[in-house]
Amino acid sequence: MPVIIIYLYLYTCHIISLLLDVFEEYLSPAMAAQTLLHNSAGKRQQVLNNTVEFCMQVLTGQKGAVTGRQKDGILHMLGALSTILLKKDLYKAQVENLLVNYVYPEFKSEHGFLRARACWALQHFVNTKFSDMSNLGTAVEMVRQCLCDDKELPVKVEAAIALQMLIEYHTAAYQYIQANIKPILLELLNLMKQTENDELTAVIQKLVIKYQDEVLPIAVDMVTHLAGIFQQVVESDDDSGDSDDKVIVAMGVLNTIESILTVIDESKEVLAQVEPIILQIIGFIITTQSMEYYEEILSHIHVLTSITISDAMWRIFDSLYEMFKNDGYDYFTEMMPCLHNYVTVDPEKFSSDPKHLEIIYNMCKTVLTTDSGEDAECHAAKLIEILLLQYKGQIDSAVSLFISLALERLTREVKTAELRAMCLQVVIAALYYNPPMLFEMLNSLQISEQSVTEQFIKQWLHDCDVFMGLHDRKMCVLGLCCLMNTPHSRPEIVTQVANQILPAALLIFRGLKKAYQSRADVNKALDNDDDDEDEDGDDYVPEELEDDEDDVNEDADYVDGLNNGDDDDDDSDDDEDDEDEYETALEMYGSILESASCDVDEYVIFKEVLSSLHTEDPGWYSSLTGHLDKDQQKEVQEIITMADQRRAVEESKKIEMLGGYQFQNVSVPNSFNFGGAPPHPQP
């Protein structure tokens, strides 16, 4: 008898997998019939009317005359026609009554397949606009009961999917299960463990994001459950023929853990509790070299190192290097967020061990000296730039090694403007790090017959138009300021190109002005989107589009355009409407210049350098400015005015953070003599 029960249980799990497998739909006669019915009713009005009439005749027939199988078939037919019915004025007003009178009763059916069909039908009619919100509440409660209390696995799975869709489409549904979200999530985890179905991971992920406050107290329990499920799946993978399906499920589990991590990423206490659990998964995947899960665990490492880095996570840094050397070479871009954290989150710990710097150098060297692709090379150059900015004055012995990597890469074919700009930016960062030291290094290098210093400066001034976004342009301006302010170590080539330096700076400042304006516009647009998000009330339902309409999210396209990097190989593209003005793809990796504690302002520094040169080195100042025409002189003056404004704004912010202006505490006189002599100033 136990053997039969186990067989039936495994067979049920297999059937669930088949029912939810999108590839199995191509072989399913039921799905073929459903597609035929939908297409026929969509193209022939008479087919739709006759079908609906037939379905209602069966449903409204004499009580007891309709079998369970017939009800199942009718509800299946109506669900297949749901998108059409909800667009037709003749039918959409009656859908709510259809659900209440003919679908809701089946949640209490003695037949498990009818309870499952009721959940399935609710999924297909989920975007119904309920005129009576109590009907929505009834639907949510019945689905919750099917999930938590029903004994049949197929019913539970269909209920889980229906519950997630109800919450997604109906804002008001949120409150109906808020009080029960903990048992719902734990039940979903148990169900997932039993069925190993990847559809359930998507349900859990969406509920985790939706109910963040409720998830926080049970995050440790959830991660513990998910870690157990992952271990169960990967161990059973060795003995199963469904290897690909198991990998998909395991990936879903890891993605669900990532969703939980994003919810708790600001809670140090909870992160500290889940970290050992996740480290077991990370260690297992790295040790077994399970490359199919590398991207997921790299996301976990990124979250676990975003705020603080424990000793255990520093040991993972060494493991990442071993993974990179063994078989993770192709995953450098996915490693980048983790490496960025290791470099920037705990600088003191990073610099305490020279091995850390050696690891970063070796990884960047491997990427920049082999055929790894220009995207990975851009990431490596970006990491070097961040390193030079973060540890200014602390890694003198290693600067020349990093600079050589960038310069040598420039000697080979560069296909994209982005890579050329990033390699130049590495050298600019070294110039900002220590100008005399950089020029000494460049003079000692011999890459070709021409002076390296001369090649670099000429290439830089020629390619100023390839610097995009805020950070890259800011670095370019700071570099040009360093180039101008070199009284004792000025190379001869700098003197020769003096008449090109300020025009190049003005070009960058024009781009900066547009970039700052683009950022302000995007932030304003996002704020407006947040304000308008709930304008349709608590039960907002996305409007159904007609068959010939396209669902185009113009705001999303606009923001995506601003956030994407420069994918165009045209170096001279200076279009006023360029959507890459605001931010490049690599600017997500912030440097110390973008930190809240950094007061480096490119406008202010530009003004200070020019003012200093005007006073202390008038000859050089004349060489820089003497060739400027009236329009360029006006631009310089506008930049100086902007510098004063930006300084004033920054000082106001600092005063505001301190609580406002502080006045001396002096006693107030009881009377005033406006005709008397002024008081003597206090010594």
C-alpha positions as CSV (number, residue, x, y, z in Angstrom):
1,M,0.0,0.0,0.0
2,P,2.8,2.6,0.8
3,V,4.4,1.8,-2.5
4,I,1.1,2.6,-4.4
5,I,0.7,5.9,-2.4
6,I,4.3,6.9,-3.3
7,Y,3.7,6.1,-6.9
8,L,0.5,8.1,-7.1
9,Y,2.2,11.1,-5.4
10,L,5.1,11.0,-7.9
11,Y,2.7,10.6,-10.8
12,T,0.7,13.6,-9.5
13,C,3.8,15.7,-9.4
14,H,4.7,14.6,-12.9
15,I,1.2,15.5,-14.2
16,I,1.5,19.0,-12.6
17,S,4.9,19.5,-14.4
18,L,3.3,18.5,-17.7
19,L,0.3,20.8,-17.2
20,L,2.5,23.8,-16.5
21,D,5.2,23.0,-19.1
22,V,4.9,25.5,-22.0
23,F,6.7,23.1,-24.3
24,E,4.2,20.3,-23.6
25,E,1.4,22.6,-24.8
26,Y,2.6,22.1,-28.4
27,L,1.8,18.4,-28.1
28,S,-1.4,18.7,-26.1
29,P,-4.7,18.0,-28.0
30,A,-6.6,20.1,-25.3
31,M,-4.3,23.1,-26.0
32,A,-4.8,22.6,-29.8
33,A,-8.6,22.6,-29.3
34,Q,-8.4,25.6,-27.1
35,T,-6.3,27.6,-29.6
36,L,-8.7,26.6,-32.4
37,L,-11.7,27.8,-30.4
38,H,-10.1,31.1,-29.5
39,N,-9.0,31.8,-33.1
40,S,-12.4,30.9,-34.6
41,A,-14.4,32.9,-32.1
42,G,-12.1,35.9,-32.5
43,K,-12.5,35.9,-36.3
44,R,-16.2,34.9,-36.5
45,Q,-18.8,36.7,-34.4
46,Q,-21.4,34.0,-34.9
47,V,-19.0,31.4,-33.6
48,L,-18.5,33.4,-30.4
49,N,-22.2,33.9,-29.9
50,N,-23.1,30.3,-30.6
51,T,-20.4,29.0,-28.3
52,V,-21.4,31.2,-25.4
53,E,-25.0,30.3,-25.9
54,F,-24.1,26.6,-25.8
55,C,-22.0,27.0,-22.7
56,M,-24.7,28.8,-20.8
57,Q,-27.3,26.2,-21.8
58,V,-25.2,23.5,-20.3
59,L,-24.4,25.5,-17.1
60,T,-28.0,26.5,-16.6
61,G,-29.4,23.0,-17.3
62,Q,-31.4,21.0,-14.9
63,K,-29.6,20.4,-11.6
64,G,-28.0,17.1,-11.5
65,A,-28.1,16.7,-15.3
66,V,-24.6,18.3,-15.7
67,T,-21.7,16.0,-14.8
68,G,-18.5,17.2,-13.3
69,R,-16.6,16.5,-16.5
70,Q,-19.1,18.6,-18.5
71,K,-18.7,21.5,-16.1
72,D,-14.9,21.2,-16.4
73,G,-15.1,21.4,-20.2
74,I,-17.5,24.3,-20.2
75,L,-15.3,26.3,-17.8
76,H,-12.3,25.4,-19.9
77,M,-14.1,26.8,-23.0
78,L,-15.1,30.0,-21.3
79,G,-11.6,30.5,-20.0
80,A,-10.2,30.1,-23.5
81,L,-12.5,32.9,-24.7
82,S,-11.8,35.2,-21.7
83,T,-9.7,37.8,-23.6
84,I,-12.4,38.1,-26.2
85,L,-15.3,38.2,-23.8
86,L,-13.7,40.9,-21.7
87,K,-13.4,43.2,-24.8
88,K,-16.9,42.8,-26.1
89,D,-19.5,45.2,-24.6
90,L,-22.1,42.5,-24.9
91,Y,-20.3,40.2,-22.6
92,K,-17.8,42.0,-20.4
93,A,-20.5,43.5,-18.1
94,Q,-21.8,40.0,-17.3
95,V,-18.4,38.4,-16.6
96,E,-18.6,39.2,-12.9
97,N,-22.0,37.5,-12.6
98,L,-20.6,34.5,-14.5
99,L,-17.8,34.1,-12.0
100,V,-20.0,34.5,-9.0
101,N,-22.8,32.1,-10.2
102,Y,-20.8,29.4,-12.0
103,V,-17.1,29.6,-11.0
104,Y,-17.2,30.4,-7.3
105,P,-19.4,27.4,-6.4
106,E,-16.9,25.0,-7.8
107,F,-14.3,26.1,-5.2
108,K,-16.4,23.9,-2.8
109,S,-16.8,21.0,-5.3
110,E,-16.2,17.5,-4.1
111,H,-14.2,16.9,-7.2
112,G,-10.6,18.1,-7.0
113,F,-10.3,18.7,-10.8
114,L,-13.3,21.1,-10.6
115,R,-11.6,23.1,-7.7
116,A,-8.5,23.2,-9.8
117,R,-10.5,24.3,-12.9
118,A,-12.2,27.1,-10.8
119,C,-8.7,28.4,-9.9
120,W,-7.6,28.2,-13.5
121,A,-10.8,30.0,-14.7
122,L,-10.1,32.8,-12.2
123,Q,-6.6,33.2,-13.6
124,H,-8.0,33.8,-17.1
125,F,-10.7,36.2,-15.9
126,V,-8.4,37.9,-13.5
127,N,-8.6,41.4,-15.2
128,T,-12.3,41.6,-14.7
129,K,-13.4,44.9,-13.3
130,F,-15.4,44.1,-10.2
131,S,-18.3,46.4,-9.5
132,D,-18.8,44.8,-6.1
133,M,-15.5,44.6,-4.3
134,S,-16.8,42.0,-1.9
135,N,-16.8,39.6,-4.9
136,L,-13.1,40.2,-5.3
137,G,-12.6,39.6,-1.6
138,T,-14.5,36.3,-1.9
139,A,-12.3,35.2,-4.8
140,V,-9.1,36.0,-2.9
141,E,-10.3,34.1,0.2
142,M,-11.5,31.0,-1.7
143,V,-8.2,30.9,-3.6
144,R,-6.3,31.2,-0.2
145,Q,-8.3,28.4,1.2
146,C,-7.5,26.2,-1.8
147,L,-3.8,26.9,-1.4
148,C,-3.5,26.5,2.4
149,D,-6.2,23.9,3.2
150,D,-6.8,21.7,0.1
151,K,-5.3,18.3,0.1
152,E,-4.8,18.0,-3.7
153,L,-1.5,19.2,-5.1
154,P,-2.9,20.3,-8.5
155,V,-5.5,22.4,-6.8
156,K,-2.8,24.0,-4.6
157,V,-0.6,24.8,-7.6
158,E,-3.4,26.4,-9.6
159,A,-4.5,28.4,-6.5
160,A,-1.0,29.7,-6.0
161,I,-0.8,31.0,-9.5
162,A,-4.3,32.5,-9.2
163,L,-3.5,34.2,-6.0
164,Q,-0.4,35.9,-7.4
165,M,-2.3,37.1,-10.4
166,L,-5.1,38.5,-8.3
167,I,-2.7,40.5,-6.3
168,E,-0.9,41.7,-9.4
169,Y,-4.0,42.9,-11.2
170,H,-6.0,44.2,-8.3
171,T,-4.4,46.6,-5.8
172,A,-7.3,46.0,-3.4
173,A,-6.5,42.3,-3.2
174,Y,-3.3,43.2,-1.3
175,Q,-5.2,43.9,1.9
176,Y,-7.2,40.7,1.8
177,I,-4.3,38.4,2.4
178,Q,-1.9,40.8,4.2
179,A,-2.7,39.3,7.6
180,N,-2.1,35.7,6.2
181,I,1.0,36.3,4.1
182,K,3.3,34.3,6.5
183,P,1.4,31.0,6.3
184,I,0.8,31.6,2.6
185,L,4.5,32.0,1.9
186,L,5.4,29.0,4.1
187,E,2.8,26.9,2.4
188,L,4.2,27.9,-1.0
189,L,7.6,26.8,0.1
190,N,6.3,23.4,1.2
191,L,4.4,23.1,-2.0
192,M,7.5,24.0,-4.0
193,K,9.5,21.4,-2.1
194,Q,6.9,18.7,-2.9
195,T,6.5,19.5,-6.6
196,E,9.8,21.2,-7.5
197,N,7.9,23.3,-9.9
198,D,9.5,26.5,-11.3
199,E,6.1,28.2,-11.7
200,L,5.9,28.5,-7.9
201,T,9.3,30.2,-7.6
202,A,7.9,33.1,-9.8
203,V,4.8,33.3,-7.5
204,I,7.0,33.5,-4.3
205,Q,9.3,36.1,-5.9
206,K,6.4,38.4,-6.7
207,L,4.8,38.0,-3.3
208,V,8.1,38.7,-1.6
209,I,8.5,42.0,-3.5
210,K,4.8,42.9,-2.9
211,Y,4.9,42.2,0.9
212,Q,8.3,43.4,1.8
213,D,7.5,44.5,5.4
214,E,5.8,41.1,6.1
215,V,8.7,39.1,4.7
216,L,11.4,40.7,6.8
217,P,10.4,38.8,10.1
218,I,10.3,35.4,8.3
219,A,13.2,36.0,5.9
220,V,15.6,33.6,7.7
221,D,13.0,30.8,7.7
222,M,12.3,31.3,4.1
223,V,16.0,31.3,3.1
224,T,16.5,28.1,5.2
225,H,13.6,26.4,3.4
226,L,14.9,27.5,0.0
227,A,18.4,26.3,0.7
228,G,17.0,22.9,1.6
229,I,14.9,22.9,-1.6
230,F,18.0,23.8,-3.7
231,Q,20.0,21.0,-2.1
232,Q,17.2,18.5,-2.8
233,V,16.9,19.6,-6.4
234,V,20.6,19.4,-7.3
235,E,21.1,16.1,-5.5
236,S,18.1,14.5,-7.3
237,D,19.5,15.9,-10.6
238,D,22.2,13.3,-10.6
239,D,19.6,10.4,-10.6
240,S,17.0,12.0,-12.9
241,G,16.7,12.2,-16.6
242,D,15.1,15.6,-16.5
243,S,18.4,17.5,-15.9
244,D,17.4,20.6,-17.8
245,D,14.1,20.9,-15.8
246,K,16.0,20.5,-12.5
247,V,18.4,23.2,-13.4
248,I,15.5,25.6,-14.2
249,V,13.9,24.8,-10.8
250,A,17.2,25.3,-9.0
251,M,17.8,28.6,-10.8
252,G,14.3,29.7,-9.7
253,V,15.1,28.9,-6.1
254,L,18.3,30.9,-6.3
255,N,16.4,33.8,-7.9
256,T,13.9,33.6,-5.1
257,I,16.7,33.9,-2.5
258,E,17.9,36.9,-4.4
259,S,14.5,38.5,-4.2
260,I,14.5,38.0,-0.4
261,L,18.0,39.5,-0.2
262,T,16.9,42.6,-2.0
263,V,14.1,43.0,0.6
264,I,16.4,42.6,3.6
265,D,19.5,44.3,2.1
266,E,19.2,47.3,4.5
267,S,18.8,45.1,7.6
268,K,22.3,44.2,8.9
269,E,20.9,41.9,11.6
270,V,18.9,39.8,9.2
271,L,21.6,39.7,6.6
272,A,24.0,38.4,9.2
273,Q,21.6,35.6,10.0
274,V,21.0,34.5,6.3
275,E,24.7,34.9,5.3
276,P,25.9,31.5,6.6
277,I,23.0,29.8,5.0
278,I,23.7,31.3,1.6
279,L,27.4,30.8,2.0
280,Q,26.8,27.0,2.0
281,I,25.1,27.3,-1.4
282,I,27.8,29.5,-2.8
283,G,30.6,27.2,-1.5
284,F,28.8,24.2,-3.0
285,I,28.4,25.8,-6.4
286,I,32.0,27.0,-6.6
287,T,33.5,23.8,-5.3
288,T,31.5,21.7,-7.8
289,Q,32.1,24.2,-10.5
290,S,28.4,24.3,-11.4
291,M,28.7,27.1,-14.0
292,E,25.0,27.1,-14.7
293,Y,24.5,28.8,-11.3
294,Y,27.3,31.3,-11.4
295,E,25.2,34.3,-12.3
296,E,22.8,33.6,-9.5
297,I,25.4,33.3,-6.8
298,L,27.3,36.3,-8.0
299,S,24.1,38.3,-7.5
300,H,23.9,36.9,-3.9
301,I,27.5,37.9,-3.3
302,H,26.8,41.4,-4.5
303,V,24.0,41.9,-2.1
304,L,25.9,40.4,0.8
305,T,28.8,42.7,0.3
306,S,26.8,45.9,-0.5
307,I,26.8,47.4,3.0
308,T,29.5,45.6,4.9
309,I,31.9,42.7,4.2
310,S,32.3,40.0,6.8
311,D,35.5,37.9,7.2
312,A,33.6,35.0,5.6
313,M,32.7,37.1,2.6
314,W,36.4,38.2,2.2
315,R,37.3,34.5,2.0
316,I,34.7,34.3,-0.9
317,F,36.8,37.0,-2.6
318,D,39.6,34.5,-2.8
319,S,37.2,31.9,-4.1
320,L,36.0,34.2,-6.8
321,Y,39.5,34.5,-8.1
322,E,39.9,30.7,-8.1
323,M,36.6,30.5,-10.0
324,F,37.8,33.1,-12.5
325,K,41.0,31.2,-13.1
326,N,39.4,27.8,-13.5
327,D,36.3,28.4,-15.6
328,G,34.7,31.7,-14.7
329,Y,36.6,33.7,-17.3
330,D,33.5,34.4,-19.3
331,Y,31.7,35.7,-16.2
332,F,33.9,38.7,-15.5
333,T,31.1,41.2,-16.4
334,E,28.8,39.3,-14.0
335,M,31.5,39.4,-11.3
336,M,31.9,43.2,-11.7
337,P,29.3,44.2,-9.2
338,C,30.9,42.0,-6.6
339,L,34.4,43.2,-7.4
340,H,33.2,46.8,-7.2
341,N,31.9,46.2,-3.7
342,Y,35.1,44.6,-2.6
343,V,37.1,47.6,-3.8
344,T,34.8,50.3,-2.5
345,V,32.7,49.1,0.5
346,D,35.6,48.4,2.9
347,P,38.7,50.3,1.7
348,E,40.6,49.8,4.9
349,K,40.3,46.0,4.8
350,F,41.0,45.9,1.0
351,S,44.2,47.8,1.4
352,S,45.3,45.9,4.5
353,D,46.3,42.9,2.3
354,P,48.4,43.4,-0.8
355,K,47.0,40.1,-2.1
356,H,43.7,41.8,-2.8
357,L,45.2,44.4,-5.1
358,E,47.2,41.6,-6.8
359,I,44.0,39.7,-7.5
360,I,42.3,42.7,-9.1
361,Y,45.4,43.3,-11.2
362,N,45.6,39.7,-12.4
363,M,42.0,39.6,-13.3
364,C,42.0,42.9,-15.2
365,K,45.3,41.8,-17.0
366,T,43.7,38.6,-18.1
367,V,40.7,40.3,-19.5
368,L,42.6,43.2,-21.2
369,T,45.3,41.0,-22.8
370,T,43.2,38.2,-24.1
371,D,40.3,38.0,-26.6
372,S,37.6,38.4,-24.0
373,G,35.4,40.9,-25.9
374,E,35.2,44.6,-25.6
375,D,32.3,44.6,-23.1
376,A,34.4,42.7,-20.6
377,E,37.4,44.9,-21.4
378,C,35.3,48.0,-20.7
379,H,34.4,46.6,-17.3
380,A,38.0,45.8,-16.5
381,A,39.1,49.4,-17.4
382,K,36.2,50.8,-15.3
383,L,37.4,48.7,-12.3
384,I,40.9,50.0,-12.7
385,E,39.6,53.6,-12.9
386,I,37.5,53.1,-9.7
387,L,40.6,51.6,-8.0
388,L,42.8,54.6,-8.8
389,L,40.2,57.1,-7.6
390,Q,39.4,55.1,-4.4
391,Y,43.0,54.7,-3.3
392,K,44.5,58.0,-4.4
393,G,48.0,58.2,-2.9
394,Q,47.9,54.7,-1.5
395,I,48.9,52.3,-4.3
396,D,51.8,54.2,-6.0
397,S,53.8,51.0,-6.7
398,A,50.9,49.5,-8.7
399,V,49.8,52.5,-10.8
400,S,52.3,51.9,-13.6
401,L,51.1,48.3,-13.9
402,F,47.5,49.4,-14.4
403,I,48.4,52.2,-16.7
404,S,50.4,49.9,-18.9
405,L,47.4,47.6,-19.3
406,A,45.2,50.4,-20.6
407,L,47.8,51.9,-22.9
408,E,48.8,48.6,-24.4
409,R,45.1,47.9,-25.1
410,L,44.9,51.1,-27.0
411,T,47.7,50.0,-29.3
412,R,45.5,47.2,-30.6
413,E,42.3,47.5,-32.7
414,V,39.5,49.2,-30.7
415,K,36.1,48.8,-32.3
416,T,33.9,50.8,-29.9
417,A,34.1,54.4,-28.7
418,E,33.2,53.2,-25.2
419,L,36.3,51.0,-24.8
420,R,38.6,53.8,-26.2
421,A,37.0,56.3,-23.8
422,M,37.4,53.9,-20.8
423,C,41.1,53.2,-21.6
424,L,41.8,56.9,-21.9
425,Q,39.9,57.4,-18.6
426,V,42.2,55.0,-16.8
427,V,45.1,57.2,-17.7
428,I,43.1,60.3,-16.8
429,A,42.4,58.8,-13.4
430,A,46.1,58.3,-13.0
431,L,46.7,61.9,-13.9
432,Y,44.2,62.9,-11.2
433,Y,45.9,60.5,-8.9
434,N,49.3,62.1,-9.3
435,P,50.2,64.2,-12.4
436,P,54.1,64.3,-11.9
437,M,54.2,60.6,-11.2
438,L,52.1,59.8,-14.3
439,F,54.3,61.9,-16.7
440,E,57.3,60.2,-15.2
441,M,55.8,56.8,-15.9
442,L,54.7,57.7,-19.4
443,N,58.2,58.9,-20.2
444,S,59.6,55.6,-19.1
445,L,57.3,53.5,-21.2
446,Q,58.2,52.6,-24.7
447,I,55.2,51.2,-26.6
448,S,56.1,52.6,-30.1
449,E,58.6,55.0,-31.6
450,Q,56.5,58.0,-30.7
451,S,56.5,59.4,-27.2
452,V,53.8,57.7,-25.1
453,T,53.0,61.0,-23.4
454,E,52.5,62.7,-26.8
455,Q,50.4,59.9,-28.1
456,F,48.2,59.9,-25.1
457,I,47.5,63.7,-24.9
458,K,46.9,63.9,-28.7
459,Q,44.5,61.0,-28.6
460,W,42.7,62.4,-25.6
461,L,42.1,65.8,-27.0
462,H,41.1,64.3,-30.3
463,D,38.6,61.9,-28.7
464,C,36.9,64.3,-26.2
465,D,33.6,63.8,-27.9
466,V,33.5,60.1,-27.0
467,F,33.1,60.8,-23.3
468,M,29.5,60.4,-22.4
469,G,27.4,60.6,-19.3
470,L,28.0,62.5,-16.1
471,H,30.9,60.7,-14.6
472,D,33.0,60.3,-17.7
473,R,32.7,63.9,-18.6
474,K,33.4,65.0,-15.0
475,M,36.6,62.9,-15.1
476,C,37.6,64.4,-18.4
477,V,37.2,68.0,-17.0
478,L,39.2,67.1,-13.8
479,G,41.9,65.6,-16.0
480,L,42.1,68.7,-18.2
481,C,42.3,70.8,-15.0
482,C,45.2,68.7,-13.9
483,L,46.8,69.1,-17.3
484,M,46.6,72.9,-17.1
485,N,47.8,73.0,-13.5
486,T,51.3,71.5,-14.0
487,P,53.7,74.3,-13.3
488,H,56.8,72.2,-12.5
489,S,56.2,69.0,-14.5
490,R,54.6,70.2,-17.7
491,P,55.6,68.1,-20.7
492,E,56.5,69.9,-23.9
493,I,53.6,68.4,-25.7
494,V,51.2,70.1,-23.3
495,T,52.7,73.5,-24.2
496,Q,52.4,72.7,-27.9
497,V,48.7,71.9,-27.6
498,A,47.8,74.7,-25.2
499,N,45.4,76.2,-27.7
500,Q,43.3,73.0,-27.8
501,I,42.9,72.4,-24.1
502,L,40.2,75.0,-23.2
503,P,38.1,74.3,-26.4
504,A,38.1,70.6,-25.4
505,A,37.0,71.6,-21.9
506,L,34.2,73.7,-23.3
507,L,33.0,70.8,-25.4
508,I,32.9,68.6,-22.4
509,F,31.1,71.3,-20.3
510,R,28.4,71.6,-23.0
511,G,27.8,67.9,-22.7
512,L,27.8,68.2,-18.9
513,K,25.2,70.9,-19.0
514,K,22.9,68.7,-21.1
515,A,23.7,65.6,-18.9
516,Y,22.7,67.4,-15.7
517,Q,19.5,68.7,-17.4
518,S,18.7,65.2,-18.6
519,R,19.1,63.8,-15.2
520,A,16.8,66.5,-13.7
521,D,14.2,65.8,-16.4
522,V,14.3,62.0,-15.8
523,N,14.1,62.4,-12.0
524,K,11.1,64.7,-12.5
525,A,9.4,62.3,-14.9
526,L,10.0,59.4,-12.5
527,D,8.5,61.5,-9.6
528,N,5.4,62.3,-11.8
529,D,5.1,58.6,-12.6
530,D,5.1,57.7,-8.9
531,D,2.4,60.3,-8.2
532,D,0.2,59.1,-11.1
533,E,0.7,55.3,-10.3
534,D,-2.5,54.9,-8.4
535,E,-4.6,57.5,-10.2
536,D,-7.2,54.9,-11.2
537,G,-8.1,54.0,-7.6
538,D,-7.5,50.9,-5.5
539,D,-8.6,48.5,-8.2
540,Y,-6.6,49.5,-11.2
541,V,-6.7,47.1,-14.1
542,P,-4.5,47.5,-17.2
543,E,-6.7,48.4,-20.1
544,E,-7.3,45.6,-22.6
545,L,-5.9,46.5,-26.0
546,E,-7.6,45.6,-29.2
547,D,-5.9,42.9,-31.3
548,D,-4.4,45.5,-33.7
549,E,-3.0,47.7,-30.9
550,D,0.6,47.5,-29.5
551,D,1.4,47.8,-25.9
552,V,4.1,50.5,-25.9
553,N,5.4,52.0,-22.7
554,E,6.8,55.2,-23.9
555,D,8.1,56.3,-20.4
556,A,10.0,53.1,-20.0
557,D,11.6,53.4,-23.4
558,Y,12.6,56.9,-22.6
559,V,14.2,56.0,-19.3
560,D,15.9,52.9,-20.8
561,G,17.3,55.1,-23.5
562,L,18.8,57.4,-20.9
563,N,20.3,54.5,-18.9
564,N,21.8,52.5,-21.8
565,G,25.4,53.0,-22.7
566,D,26.8,54.1,-26.0
567,D,26.3,51.2,-28.4
568,D,27.1,53.3,-31.5
569,D,30.5,53.1,-33.1
570,D,30.2,56.5,-34.5
571,D,32.7,58.6,-32.6
572,S,31.6,61.9,-33.9
573,D,28.0,61.6,-32.8
574,D,27.2,64.9,-31.0
575,D,23.5,64.9,-31.5
576,E,21.7,67.4,-29.2
577,D,19.0,64.8,-28.6
578,D,21.4,62.0,-27.7
579,E,19.6,59.9,-25.1
580,D,23.0,58.8,-23.6
581,E,23.7,62.3,-22.3
582,Y,22.7,61.5,-18.8
583,E,24.3,58.1,-17.9
584,T,26.3,55.4,-19.5
585,A,25.9,51.7,-18.6
586,L,29.1,51.6,-16.6
587,E,28.1,54.5,-14.4
588,M,26.1,52.2,-12.2
589,Y,29.5,51.4,-10.7
590,G,30.0,54.5,-8.7
591,S,33.4,55.9,-7.7
592,I,34.4,57.9,-4.6
593,L,33.7,61.0,-6.7
594,E,30.0,60.1,-6.6
595,S,29.9,59.5,-2.8
596,A,27.9,61.8,-0.6
597,S,31.0,62.7,1.4
598,C,33.0,63.9,-1.7
599,D,32.9,67.6,-2.3
600,V,34.9,67.6,-5.6
601,D,33.0,69.8,-8.1
602,E,34.3,70.0,-11.6
603,Y,32.9,73.5,-12.2
604,V,34.5,74.9,-9.0
605,I,37.9,73.2,-9.7
606,F,37.9,74.6,-13.2
607,K,37.3,78.1,-11.9
608,E,39.9,77.7,-9.2
609,V,42.6,76.5,-11.7
610,L,42.0,79.3,-14.1
611,S,42.0,81.9,-11.3
612,S,45.2,80.5,-9.9
613,L,46.9,80.5,-13.3
614,H,45.8,84.0,-14.0
615,T,47.5,85.2,-10.8
616,E,50.5,82.9,-10.5
617,D,51.4,82.0,-14.1
618,P,50.0,84.7,-16.4
619,G,52.2,83.6,-19.4
620,W,50.7,80.1,-19.4
621,Y,47.2,81.5,-18.7
622,S,47.6,83.7,-21.8
623,S,48.7,80.6,-23.9
624,L,45.5,78.8,-22.8
625,T,43.1,81.7,-23.3
626,G,44.6,84.1,-25.8
627,H,43.1,82.3,-28.8
628,L,39.5,82.1,-27.5
629,D,36.9,83.9,-29.6
630,K,34.1,86.0,-28.0
631,D,31.7,83.0,-27.9
632,Q,34.2,80.8,-26.2
633,Q,35.1,83.6,-23.7
634,K,31.4,83.9,-22.9
635,E,31.2,80.2,-22.3
636,V,34.1,80.3,-19.9
637,Q,32.4,83.1,-18.0
638,E,29.2,81.2,-17.9
639,I,31.0,78.2,-16.4
640,I,32.6,80.4,-13.8
641,T,29.2,81.8,-12.9
642,M,27.8,78.3,-12.6
643,A,30.7,77.4,-10.4
644,D,29.8,80.2,-8.0
645,Q,26.1,79.0,-8.0
646,R,27.0,75.4,-7.4
647,R,29.3,76.4,-4.5
648,A,26.6,78.5,-2.9
649,V,24.1,75.6,-3.3
650,E,26.5,73.1,-1.7
651,E,27.2,75.5,1.2
652,S,23.5,75.9,1.7
653,K,23.1,72.2,1.9
654,K,25.8,71.8,4.5
655,I,24.2,74.6,6.6
656,E,20.9,72.9,6.3
657,M,22.3,69.6,7.4
658,L,23.8,71.3,10.5
659,G,20.3,72.6,11.4
660,G,20.5,76.1,9.8
661,Y,22.6,79.2,10.5
662,Q,24.2,79.4,13.9
663,F,24.1,82.8,15.5
664,Q,26.1,84.0,18.5
665,N,24.1,83.8,21.7
666,V,24.0,87.5,22.8
667,S,21.8,89.2,25.3
668,V,18.8,91.2,24.1
669,P,18.5,94.8,25.5
670,N,15.3,95.9,27.1
671,S,15.1,99.2,25.2
672,F,16.7,100.8,22.1
673,N,18.1,104.3,21.6
674,F,18.0,104.9,17.9
675,G,19.5,108.4,18.4
676,G,22.4,107.4,20.6
677,A,25.9,106.7,19.6
678,P,26.6,103.3,18.1
679,P,28.1,100.7,20.5
680,H,31.8,100.0,20.4
681,P,32.7,96.8,18.7
682,Q,33.7,93.9,21.0
683,P,37.4,93.2,21.0
